[in-house]
Amino acid sequence: MKETNSSRRNFIKNAALAAAGFMIVPRHVLGGNGFVAPSDKLSIAGIGVGGKGHGDIMSFHKSGKAEIAFLCDVDDRRAAGAIKNFPKAKYYKDYREMLDKEHKHIDAVSISTPDHNHAIQTLAAMELGKHVYVQKPLTHDVWEARVLTEAAKKYKVVTQMGNQGASNDGPREIREWYEAGLIGDVHTIYCWTDRPVWPSGIPWPTQTASVPKELDWDLWLGTAPYKDYIEKLVPFNWRGWWDYGTGALGDMGCHLLEVPFSTLGLQYVQDVQATVGTIYVDEFKRGYFPESCPPSSHVTMTFPKTEKTSGPITLHWMDGGIQPARPDELEPNEIFGDGGNGILFVGTKGKLLADTYGDNARLLPTSRKETVAQKYARVPGKASGHYAQWVEACIAGYGNMEVSAPFEISGPLTEAILMANLAIRGADLQVDGRFPGRNLKLLWDKDAMKVTNFDLVNQFVKREYRQGWDINYNI
């Protein structure tokens, strides 16, 4: 009997150990090659899941390493596609309610809402320790860009801005060419776009409309001043109104200026000046529509010398179809940029031309061919890999994997773009029938975050938020 009982006890003990050993085998081993267990996936909440936001979360999902667990959108119509594609994801209209109730089940947050609500939503997620992916531009105001840059360091979360071209080969190839000395020391850069492709330079409509039943208008307004609903603002044309959007610069600036920033190590502007297109409503009668972004602009920014330049850099931004003069080295029938957008580096030993995202980079004249050894690792999947890169970095944890557009880079980039907008708004600011900000060069104190020679424009560095929608953060 003693021997029998002992054998039985040993059997039970060995069986229990075997069971325990079985339970701790990783799920991906049991599932075979390529299998990622649900518990090993990044749990993502999407804020703004229509249009571009829908595309973003679909791209995260395609990585095979993310679970789209929660959806949030103020407009049921825009959210319909995401709800259909992710039927198991819980749906909310108010991001505050979602974060309050579900934050324990969320690892990371994707934010693809109108520009004016980026900062408040992103900061709310970071304060909860969530990794964040934010559509470009990172913020609406200069102050907000600085806040998110600092908050990313404070909360130690993985961050990525949605300028997916930063993961293309082009920016890395251009950096390699420049560092190999193919165009010498760059001193001047031109970036241009055919945007805006929405109504601009127009008065705010006087005719209001009924709010669609699927849309929570108050939540859509968020930080912006209260106004009655108008037609054709949602979901796209808000880009042309200063209360919500950031104009052509906000739409394309991050895609075009990223290449000079990453190549030359640019940071904060030293000074900025702008001219803007003027609308005339009658003979010699200038229209004044301060709520709307202008139809075109030319902004000139000066950046201080960096470790990669021999002196200051002058960067020209042009939109509304304005382009710089064609380089003499470009043949008459060769396309300048990609036809609508482009980037031109001017150096002491040559010129370099590229399309949007830095794609299709070529030395001028285009007959000039040079070979440079690859120095920087490429992102698998290029622009499409921008999403998987962030997912994998989040899983790896803060500081363990490099991403293409962390806030430490995209924050100063966004701030420069918004400084250009500051000059545009300053040039278009009317006081007692005059435009005192026109023909001025605005001098920027980056530490005090203020323009030192035209105080009126500082009201746009940090706007006044609607009551109940304040952003409280000390830099």
C-alpha positions as CSV (number, residue, x, y, z in Angstrom):
1,M,0.0,0.0,0.0
2,K,2.8,2.4,0.9
3,E,4.5,1.7,-2.5
4,T,1.2,2.2,-4.3
5,N,0.4,5.5,-2.6
6,S,3.9,6.7,-3.2
7,S,3.6,5.9,-6.9
8,R,0.3,7.7,-7.1
9,R,1.7,10.8,-5.4
10,N,4.7,10.8,-7.8
11,F,2.3,10.5,-10.7
12,I,0.1,13.4,-9.6
13,K,3.2,15.5,-8.8
14,N,4.8,14.8,-12.2
15,A,1.5,15.4,-14.0
16,A,1.1,18.8,-12.3
17,L,4.7,19.8,-13.2
18,A,4.0,18.7,-16.8
19,A,0.8,20.8,-16.9
20,A,2.6,23.8,-15.4
21,G,5.4,23.4,-18.0
22,F,2.8,23.2,-20.7
23,M,1.1,26.4,-19.6
24,I,4.2,28.5,-19.7
25,V,5.1,27.7,-23.3
26,P,4.6,30.9,-25.3
27,R,1.5,31.1,-27.3
28,H,3.4,31.9,-30.5
29,V,5.2,28.6,-30.2
30,L,2.0,26.7,-30.0
31,G,0.5,28.7,-32.9
32,G,3.4,28.1,-35.2
33,N,5.6,30.5,-37.1
34,G,4.1,34.0,-37.5
35,F,1.4,33.5,-34.9
36,V,1.1,36.4,-32.4
37,A,-1.0,35.7,-29.3
38,P,-3.7,38.2,-28.5
39,S,-1.9,38.8,-25.2
40,D,1.3,39.7,-27.1
41,K,-0.4,42.3,-29.3
42,L,-0.5,46.0,-28.8
43,S,-4.0,47.1,-27.7
44,I,-4.8,50.3,-29.6
45,A,-7.6,52.8,-29.2
46,G,-8.3,55.1,-32.2
47,I,-9.6,58.6,-31.7
48,G,-10.9,59.8,-35.0
49,V,-11.5,56.7,-37.0
50,G,-12.9,58.0,-40.3
51,G,-11.0,58.9,-43.4
52,K,-7.3,59.0,-42.6
53,G,-7.9,57.7,-39.1
54,H,-9.5,54.6,-40.6
55,G,-6.5,54.1,-42.8
56,D,-4.1,54.5,-39.9
57,I,-5.8,51.8,-37.7
58,M,-6.1,49.5,-40.7
59,S,-2.3,49.9,-41.2
60,F,-1.6,49.1,-37.6
61,H,-3.8,46.0,-37.9
62,K,-2.0,44.8,-41.0
63,S,1.2,44.7,-39.0
64,G,-0.2,41.5,-37.4
65,K,1.0,42.7,-34.0
66,A,-1.8,45.1,-33.0
67,E,-5.4,44.7,-31.8
68,I,-7.8,47.5,-32.5
69,A,-9.6,47.3,-29.2
70,F,-11.5,50.6,-29.0
71,L,-12.9,53.1,-31.5
72,C,-13.8,56.7,-30.8
73,D,-15.4,59.3,-33.2
74,V,-17.8,62.2,-32.8
75,D,-19.5,61.3,-36.1
76,D,-21.1,57.9,-36.5
77,R,-21.1,58.4,-40.3
78,R,-17.4,58.7,-40.4
79,A,-16.9,55.8,-37.9
80,A,-19.1,53.3,-39.9
81,G,-16.3,51.8,-41.9
82,A,-14.1,51.2,-38.9
83,I,-17.0,49.7,-36.9
84,K,-17.6,47.3,-39.7
85,N,-14.0,46.3,-40.0
86,F,-13.5,45.9,-36.3
87,P,-16.8,44.6,-34.9
88,K,-15.2,43.5,-31.6
89,A,-13.9,47.0,-30.8
90,K,-15.9,48.9,-28.3
91,Y,-17.2,52.3,-29.7
92,Y,-17.3,55.6,-27.9
93,K,-18.1,59.2,-29.0
94,D,-16.2,61.0,-26.2
95,Y,-12.5,60.3,-26.0
96,R,-12.5,61.4,-22.3
97,E,-15.1,58.8,-21.4
98,M,-13.1,56.1,-23.3
99,L,-9.8,56.9,-21.6
100,D,-11.5,57.1,-18.2
101,K,-13.2,53.8,-18.5
102,E,-10.8,51.8,-20.6
103,H,-7.3,53.1,-19.9
104,K,-6.3,49.9,-18.1
105,H,-7.0,47.9,-21.3
106,I,-5.2,50.3,-23.7
107,D,-1.5,50.2,-24.5
108,A,-1.5,52.9,-27.2
109,V,-3.6,55.6,-28.8
110,S,-3.9,56.7,-32.4
111,I,-5.2,60.3,-32.9
112,S,-6.5,61.5,-36.3
113,T,-8.8,64.3,-35.5
114,P,-8.9,67.9,-36.8
115,D,-5.7,69.8,-35.9
116,H,-7.3,71.9,-33.1
117,N,-7.9,68.9,-30.9
118,H,-4.6,67.0,-31.4
119,A,-2.8,68.4,-28.4
120,I,-5.5,68.0,-25.7
121,Q,-6.2,64.4,-26.8
122,T,-2.6,63.4,-27.2
123,L,-1.6,64.9,-23.8
124,A,-4.5,63.1,-22.1
125,A,-3.2,59.8,-23.5
126,M,0.4,60.4,-22.6
127,E,-0.5,61.4,-19.0
128,L,-2.0,57.9,-18.7
129,G,1.3,56.4,-19.9
130,K,0.0,55.5,-23.3
131,H,2.1,55.4,-26.4
132,V,0.8,57.8,-29.1
133,Y,0.6,58.0,-32.9
134,V,-0.6,61.5,-34.0
135,Q,-1.5,62.7,-37.5
136,K,0.4,65.6,-38.9
137,P,0.7,68.4,-38.0
138,L,1.4,67.4,-34.5
139,T,-0.5,70.4,-33.1
140,H,-2.4,73.5,-34.0
141,D,-0.4,76.1,-32.0
142,V,3.3,76.7,-31.4
143,W,3.0,76.4,-27.6
144,E,1.2,73.0,-28.0
145,A,4.1,71.6,-30.1
146,R,6.5,72.5,-27.4
147,V,4.2,71.0,-24.7
148,L,4.0,67.6,-26.5
149,T,7.7,67.6,-27.2
150,E,8.4,68.0,-23.5
151,A,5.6,65.7,-22.4
152,A,7.1,62.8,-24.5
153,K,10.3,63.1,-22.5
154,K,8.5,63.3,-19.2
155,Y,6.1,60.4,-19.6
156,K,8.6,58.2,-21.5
157,V,6.2,56.8,-24.1
158,V,6.8,55.8,-27.7
159,T,5.7,58.6,-30.1
160,Q,5.3,58.9,-33.8
161,M,3.8,61.6,-36.0
162,G,1.9,60.6,-39.1
163,N,4.2,61.9,-41.7
164,Q,4.8,58.5,-43.2
165,G,7.2,59.7,-45.8
166,A,9.8,60.0,-43.0
167,S,10.1,56.2,-43.3
168,N,10.7,56.2,-47.0
169,D,14.1,55.6,-48.5
170,G,14.3,59.1,-50.0
171,P,15.1,61.1,-46.8
172,R,17.9,58.6,-45.9
173,E,19.3,58.7,-49.4
174,I,19.4,62.5,-49.4
175,R,21.1,62.5,-46.0
176,E,23.8,60.1,-47.4
177,W,24.3,62.2,-50.5
178,Y,24.6,65.4,-48.4
179,E,27.0,63.9,-45.9
180,A,29.1,62.6,-48.7
181,G,29.6,66.2,-49.9
182,L,27.9,65.8,-53.3
183,I,26.3,69.3,-53.2
184,G,28.7,70.9,-50.7
185,D,27.3,73.1,-47.9
186,V,23.6,73.8,-48.2
187,H,22.6,77.4,-47.5
188,T,19.2,77.7,-49.2
189,I,16.2,75.4,-49.5
190,Y,12.9,75.8,-51.3
191,C,9.7,73.8,-50.5
192,W,6.5,74.3,-52.4
193,T,3.0,72.8,-52.8
194,D,-0.1,73.2,-54.9
195,R,-2.2,73.2,-51.8
196,P,-4.7,74.4,-50.6
197,V,-7.3,72.2,-52.4
198,W,-10.2,73.5,-50.2
199,P,-11.9,76.9,-50.1
200,S,-9.5,79.6,-48.7
201,G,-9.6,83.4,-48.4
202,I,-13.3,83.5,-48.0
203,P,-15.7,84.9,-45.4
204,W,-17.3,82.7,-42.7
205,P,-20.7,81.6,-44.0
206,T,-23.7,83.5,-42.5
207,Q,-26.1,80.6,-43.2
208,T,-26.2,78.0,-40.5
209,A,-27.6,74.5,-40.8
210,S,-29.0,71.8,-38.6
211,V,-26.5,69.5,-37.0
212,P,-26.7,66.0,-38.5
213,K,-28.1,63.5,-35.9
214,E,-25.0,61.3,-36.2
215,L,-22.6,64.2,-35.3
216,D,-21.9,65.5,-31.8
217,W,-21.1,69.1,-32.7
218,D,-20.0,70.1,-29.3
219,L,-17.4,67.3,-29.1
220,W,-16.2,68.1,-32.6
221,L,-15.6,71.8,-31.6
222,G,-13.7,70.7,-28.5
223,T,-11.1,73.4,-27.8
224,A,-12.4,75.8,-30.5
225,P,-14.7,78.7,-29.8
226,Y,-18.4,77.8,-30.0
227,K,-20.0,78.5,-33.4
228,D,-23.2,77.3,-35.0
229,Y,-22.9,74.4,-37.4
230,I,-22.4,75.2,-41.1
231,E,-22.4,72.9,-44.1
232,K,-19.3,71.7,-45.8
233,L,-17.0,72.2,-42.8
234,V,-17.0,68.6,-41.7
235,P,-15.2,66.3,-42.6
236,F,-12.6,68.1,-44.8
237,N,-12.9,71.9,-45.4
238,W,-12.1,72.7,-41.7
239,R,-8.5,72.8,-42.9
240,G,-9.0,76.3,-44.4
241,W,-10.3,77.9,-41.1
242,W,-7.8,79.1,-38.5
243,D,-10.0,78.0,-35.6
244,Y,-9.6,74.4,-36.6
245,G,-7.0,73.9,-39.3
246,T,-3.4,75.0,-40.1
247,G,-3.8,75.6,-43.9
248,A,-1.5,74.4,-46.6
249,L,1.5,74.3,-44.2
250,G,-0.3,72.0,-41.8
251,D,-1.3,69.7,-44.7
252,M,1.9,69.4,-46.6
253,G,4.6,71.2,-44.5
254,C,5.4,68.1,-42.5
255,H,5.9,66.0,-45.6
256,L,8.2,68.5,-47.3
257,L,10.1,70.2,-44.5
258,E,10.9,66.8,-42.8
259,V,13.6,66.2,-45.4
260,P,15.6,69.4,-44.7
261,F,15.1,68.9,-41.0
262,S,16.5,65.3,-40.9
263,T,19.2,66.1,-43.4
264,L,20.6,69.3,-41.8
265,G,19.6,68.8,-38.2
266,L,17.4,72.0,-38.2
267,Q,15.6,72.9,-35.0
268,Y,14.0,76.2,-34.1
269,V,13.6,79.2,-36.4
270,Q,15.6,82.4,-35.7
271,D,13.3,84.7,-37.7
272,V,10.4,84.5,-40.2
273,Q,8.6,86.7,-42.6
274,A,5.7,86.2,-45.0
275,T,3.7,87.6,-47.8
276,V,0.2,86.4,-48.5
277,G,-2.2,86.4,-51.5
278,T,-4.8,89.2,-51.3
279,I,-8.5,88.9,-52.2
280,Y,-10.2,91.8,-53.8
281,V,-14.0,91.9,-53.6
282,D,-14.5,95.0,-55.8
283,E,-12.5,97.6,-57.6
284,F,-9.6,98.5,-55.3
285,K,-11.5,97.1,-52.4
286,R,-9.6,94.5,-50.4
287,G,-11.5,91.7,-48.8
288,Y,-10.6,91.0,-45.2
289,F,-11.4,87.5,-44.0
290,P,-9.3,86.8,-40.9
291,E,-11.0,83.6,-40.0
292,S,-9.9,81.9,-43.2
293,C,-6.4,80.9,-44.3
294,P,-5.1,82.8,-47.3
295,P,-5.2,81.3,-50.8
296,S,-1.4,81.5,-51.2
297,S,1.7,82.5,-49.3
298,H,5.4,82.8,-49.4
299,V,7.3,82.4,-46.1
300,T,11.0,82.8,-45.6
301,M,12.5,81.3,-42.4
302,T,16.1,81.6,-41.1
303,F,17.5,78.7,-39.1
304,P,20.7,79.0,-37.1
305,K,23.9,77.1,-38.0
306,T,23.8,73.4,-37.1
307,E,26.5,70.8,-36.7
308,K,25.7,69.8,-40.3
309,T,25.9,73.3,-41.9
310,S,28.6,75.9,-42.2
311,G,26.3,78.8,-41.6
312,P,22.6,79.8,-41.2
313,I,20.0,78.2,-43.5
314,T,17.4,80.2,-45.4
315,L,14.2,78.1,-46.1
316,H,11.5,79.3,-48.5
317,W,8.0,77.9,-48.3
318,M,5.5,78.6,-51.1
319,D,1.9,77.4,-51.5
320,G,-1.2,78.1,-53.5
321,G,0.6,77.2,-56.8
322,I,3.6,79.6,-56.2
323,Q,6.9,78.0,-57.1
324,P,10.5,79.2,-57.1
325,A,12.3,80.0,-60.4
326,R,13.3,76.8,-62.2
327,P,17.0,76.0,-61.7
328,D,19.2,76.7,-64.8
329,E,20.4,73.1,-64.5
330,L,16.9,71.7,-65.2
331,E,16.1,71.0,-68.8
332,P,13.1,72.9,-70.3
333,N,10.9,69.8,-70.5
334,E,11.9,68.2,-67.2
335,I,9.3,68.3,-64.4
336,F,10.1,70.6,-61.5
337,G,9.5,68.6,-58.4
338,D,6.6,66.2,-58.9
339,G,4.5,68.9,-60.8
340,G,2.6,70.1,-57.7
341,N,5.1,69.8,-54.9
342,G,8.8,69.8,-54.5
343,I,12.0,70.3,-52.5
344,L,15.2,72.0,-53.8
345,F,18.5,72.1,-51.9
346,V,21.0,74.7,-53.0
347,G,24.6,74.0,-52.0
348,T,28.0,75.4,-52.7
349,K,28.8,72.5,-55.0
350,G,25.5,71.7,-56.6
351,K,21.7,71.4,-56.3
352,L,19.4,68.5,-55.4
353,L,15.8,68.2,-56.4
354,A,13.2,65.9,-54.8
355,D,9.4,65.2,-54.8
356,T,7.0,64.9,-51.9
357,Y,8.5,62.9,-49.0
358,G,11.9,63.3,-50.6
359,D,11.1,60.7,-53.2
360,N,12.8,60.6,-56.6
361,A,15.8,62.5,-55.4
362,R,18.1,63.6,-58.2
363,L,21.2,65.7,-58.6
364,L,21.1,68.6,-61.0
365,P,21.6,68.5,-63.9
366,T,19.9,65.1,-63.9
367,S,22.6,63.8,-66.1
368,R,24.9,63.9,-63.1
369,K,25.0,60.4,-61.6
370,E,26.8,59.6,-58.3
371,T,27.1,56.5,-56.2
372,V,27.2,56.7,-52.5
373,A,27.4,53.7,-50.1
374,Q,24.4,53.1,-47.9
375,K,24.9,54.5,-44.4
376,Y,21.5,54.5,-42.9
377,A,19.2,51.5,-42.4
378,R,16.0,51.5,-44.4
379,V,12.6,51.0,-42.9
380,P,11.0,47.7,-44.1
381,G,7.9,48.6,-46.1
382,K,9.0,52.3,-46.4
383,A,6.0,54.6,-45.9
384,S,3.7,51.7,-45.3
385,G,6.2,50.4,-42.7
386,H,5.8,53.6,-40.7
387,Y,2.9,52.1,-38.9
388,A,4.4,48.7,-38.1
389,Q,7.6,50.5,-37.0
390,W,5.6,52.3,-34.3
391,V,3.7,49.2,-33.2
392,E,6.9,47.2,-32.8
393,A,8.6,50.1,-30.9
394,C,5.6,50.3,-28.5
395,I,5.9,46.5,-27.9
396,A,9.7,46.8,-27.4
397,G,9.1,49.7,-24.9
398,Y,10.3,53.2,-24.6
399,G,14.0,53.8,-25.6
400,N,14.5,50.3,-27.1
401,M,13.8,50.9,-30.8
402,E,14.2,53.8,-33.1
403,V,11.2,55.3,-34.9
404,S,11.3,57.8,-37.9
405,A,9.2,60.6,-36.5
406,P,9.4,60.7,-32.7
407,F,8.2,63.9,-31.0
408,E,11.8,64.9,-30.3
409,I,12.1,65.4,-34.1
410,S,8.5,66.1,-35.2
411,G,7.8,68.5,-32.3
412,P,10.4,71.1,-33.5
413,L,9.4,70.4,-37.1
414,T,5.8,71.2,-36.3
415,E,6.8,74.2,-34.4
416,A,8.7,75.6,-37.4
417,I,5.7,75.0,-39.6
418,L,3.5,76.8,-37.1
419,M,6.0,79.7,-36.9
420,A,5.5,80.1,-40.6
421,N,1.8,80.2,-40.0
422,L,2.4,82.8,-37.3
423,A,4.1,85.0,-39.9
424,I,1.2,84.5,-42.3
425,R,-1.4,85.5,-39.7
426,G,0.7,88.4,-38.7
427,A,0.9,89.6,-42.3
428,D,-2.8,89.3,-42.6
429,L,-3.7,91.0,-39.3
430,Q,-5.7,94.2,-39.8
431,V,-5.7,97.0,-37.2
432,D,-7.6,100.2,-37.8
433,G,-7.6,99.6,-41.5
434,R,-3.9,99.0,-41.6
435,F,-1.8,95.8,-41.8
436,P,1.1,96.6,-39.4
437,G,2.5,93.0,-39.6
438,R,3.2,93.2,-43.4
439,N,6.7,93.8,-44.5
440,L,8.1,92.8,-41.1
441,K,10.7,90.2,-40.2
442,L,9.5,88.5,-37.0
443,L,12.3,87.9,-34.5
444,W,11.7,84.7,-32.4
445,D,12.9,84.1,-28.9
446,K,12.6,80.3,-28.7
447,D,13.2,80.1,-25.0
448,A,10.6,82.7,-24.0
449,M,8.4,81.5,-26.9
450,K,7.5,85.0,-28.1
451,V,8.1,87.3,-31.1
452,T,10.1,90.2,-29.7
453,N,9.4,92.9,-32.3
454,F,5.7,92.6,-33.0
455,D,3.7,91.7,-29.9
456,L,0.3,91.5,-31.6
457,V,1.2,88.3,-33.3
458,N,2.0,86.5,-30.0
459,Q,-1.8,86.0,-29.4
460,F,-1.4,83.1,-31.9
461,V,1.5,81.4,-30.1
462,K,-1.1,80.0,-27.6
463,R,-4.7,80.5,-28.4
464,E,-7.5,80.9,-25.8
465,Y,-9.3,77.6,-25.3
466,R,-13.0,77.2,-24.9
467,Q,-14.2,76.9,-21.3
468,G,-13.9,73.3,-20.1
469,W,-11.3,72.4,-22.7
470,D,-8.2,74.0,-21.3
471,I,-4.8,72.4,-21.7
472,N,-2.9,72.6,-18.3
473,Y,0.8,71.9,-18.6
474,N,3.8,73.8,-17.4
475,I,6.8,73.8,-19.7
